[in-house]
Amino acid sequence: MGLIEKPIMGLISDPIIKLEDVWKIYQLGKQELTVLRGVTLEIKKGDFIAVLGPSGSGKSTLLHMLGCLDLPTKGRLFLDNRDVSLLSEDELAIIRGQKVGFIFQQFNLLLNLTAIENVMLPMIFSGTDEKKRKERARELLSWVGLGDRLTHRPTELSGGEQQRVAISRALANDPEIIVADEPTGNLDSATGEKVMKTLSDFNEKNGKTVIIVTHDMEVASHARRIIHIKDGQIV
């Protein structure tokens, strides 16, 4: 158990994300729920990481930490050598918008928007002008094989197509890091394999960091490093 690694080519020495003795404790009334227990971890730029563990192991909480969606109760969290542990929510939101793209199991697409409009959405918040938004969204959707589905709404797309729209949306602002929570969880095995191929291509061809959470060893096998987590600890 622990770390299973494939050769990592062309990665810089400084970690893009670093956790130092990170604990996450939730207060539930008078009781405390400890989800992460002293996690220390480094992820280098351009790596492809899979976090593997059973339900309730703390893997989604760890992913939220790595994507700056949540902060440690104790310990330190660094992104690009910057300690983000004590930042405000507004400061964290800016960092997430610039550096992190998120892919979720439930897709989280807006049903009243077309595929291209869903992909354009993050670029509106980042201040990209309309012409560049459309060009970028069209380019991304073509890259994932949906160039002929630009004006389709989510209800007119299959599950695999919706997830590829979600991947395109995650890539819209050209983030350094992609974090994906069970990205194939609602897909059949053949479609899930296509989604993982898309993420692998993004990692290999663009040198971006990809972190996925899964309970499926077949999905995890696409990664360069597999991190096993159990009872809130890397094992």
Secondary structure, DSSP 4 states (H G I P E B T S, - for coil): --EEE----S--SSEEEEEEEEEEEEEETTEEEEEEEEEEEEEETT-EEEEE--TTSSHHHHHHHHTTSS--SEEEEEETTEE-TT--HHHHHHHHHHHEEEEETT----TTS-HHHHHHHHHHHTT--HHHHHHHHHHHHHHTT-TT-TT--GGGS-HHHHHHHHHHHHTTT--SEEEEESTTTTS-HHHHHHHHHHHHHHHHHH--EEEEEES-HHHHTTSSEEEEEETTEE-
